[in-house]
Structures are given as structure tokens and as C-alpha cells.
Amino acid sequence: MPDIIGLGLDSTDIHRVEAVLERWGERFMQRVFTEGEIAYCTRRARPAIHFAGRFAAKEAAMKALGTGHTQEVLWRDVEVVRHGGPPHLRFHGGAARHFEAIGGATSLLTITHSETVALAQVLLLGRKAD
């Protein structure tokens, strides 16, 4: 069984994300989300719910990595992808380097939301010890 090497949990207020999207729009989206995430969220009836879930997932992943949002691990370094199944994480740049440095092998992600709050939990698993 792989070792658990990181755990992160985050909640994000959906109304706050709606307000940021209204105020900053494309500028906010381009700074925080990848092109794939933007395409996914903007196809939805209420994009802010999905942006909030992905924002919570990025925060949870950064907590699981033990870095938080830093100069080395940026928003777009953590990507939520979904291809016909549950969402999962893809690490880029500084997040990928840190994931490798701590012995990361894979991650698990769950995202849920109510009318007002999006929640995400990330579990990082290390390579199986011999």
C-alpha cells in the first residue's frame, strides 16, 4: 500500500468567486486557471460553482504539498482535469517539482459543493516502499 505523504482540505465561498469573476473576469481566470479549466467551467450553466471547486482543489493541493501558494508553486501549476470520470490533479512547474521531491506517485481529489460553498480534499500518495 502506498504511503500517504500529504493531505489538504479547503472550502471556497461560491458567492465570493462570483464577485471576483464579475469584477476581474478574464484577468482573474487567466491568472488562476489553466485553459482547460477555463474551457470546462465556462461551458457550465453556473460557471462560478465550478471555478470555486477548482479554486478549493488548488488550495487543498498546495496544502497537501506543504507549500501553500508561493513563488515556487503558482495557481496554474495545479490543474484539475476531468475526462469522463472523477476529477484528478495534474501538477506542472513548481508543483510538479515539489511533488517529485517529496516522493509523490499519485493523488486523489474529491470536490463537492452546496449552493454557497465548494469543498475539495486532496490526498497525495507516495511510491510504494520496497
N, C-alpha and C positions, 0 to 999 in steps of 0.2 A: 504494500500500500504506500503511495506517495506521501511525503511529509507535507503538512500544512505549513507554509512559510509566510503567509500573510492573510489578514482578514480586514476588510473595510466595509463600513456601512455609512450611508449618507441619505439625508432627506432634503428635498428641494421644494420650496413653495411654488406651485404652478402659477399662481397669480403674479408672483414676482418675476418669473420668466416671461410671462405675457407682457408685463410692463416694460421690461428690458427690450424685448423684441419690438414693441411699439416705438420706443424711444430711439434705439440704436439700430434696429433692423439688420440689414446685410452686414454692417460693420461688426456687430456682435457675433453673428453667425460665422463669419469668416475667421474671426479671431479664436473662437472656441471650438468649432465643429469642423470635421472633415467634409469634403464634397459629398461623399457617400452618405454621411449622417444628415447633411442638409437636404439632399435629394429624398431620403427616406421620410424625414419629418414633414417636409413641405407638401408631400403627397397626401398627408392625413387630413381629416376633416378639422381637427383642432391641433395644429402643429405644436403649440406650446406644451401640451401634455408630453409629447414625445421628446421635445427638446429638454424639458425638465427631467425626464427619466434618464436621458443620456448625460445630462449635466451631473445628476446624482451618481451615475455609474462612473464617470470620470473622477469625481471626488472620492468615491469609495475605493477606486483602483489606486489612486495616489496615496490614500491612507494605508491600503494593503501593502503597497510598495515601501511604505515607511518614509516617503519623501514629501508628501503634500505637493502643492503646486509651487515649483521652484524654477530657477533659471535653467536647471538641468532637465526638468520634467514639465513640459508645457501642455496646455489643454489638448492640442491636436496630436500630441504624442500618444494619447489613449483614445482608441476608436472603438465604438460599439458597432458591430456588424451583425446583420441578420440575413440569412439566406434560407427562407422556408422552414425555419425551426426556431429554437430559442436563441436569444441574443448571446453573443460572445464577444470577448475583447480581442483586439489586435493592438499590439504595442509597437510604437515607432520611436525613432530618435532616442532621446534620453531615457524614456520609459523602457524601451527595449533593452538598452544597455544595462539599466539597473535591474530589470527582471532577470537578465542573463547572469549578472554579477551575484545575485542572491540565490542562484541555482534554480530559477523558475523553469518549470516544464510546461505547465498549462494553467488555465484559470477557469473558474466557474463564475457566472454572473446571473443574477436574477433582478428584474426590475418590475415594480408594481406601482399602482397609483390609485388614489381616490379622486374625488372632484377637486381637492385642494392641494394635495401633497403627492409627490413622486418619491419613491424609495428605491434604493439599489443596494445590493450586497455583493461583494466580491470576495472570492476565496482563491488564493494563489497556492498552487501545489508545486512542490519541488520534485526533482528527479528521484526516482526510487533508489534507495540506498542498497548497495550490494551486501 
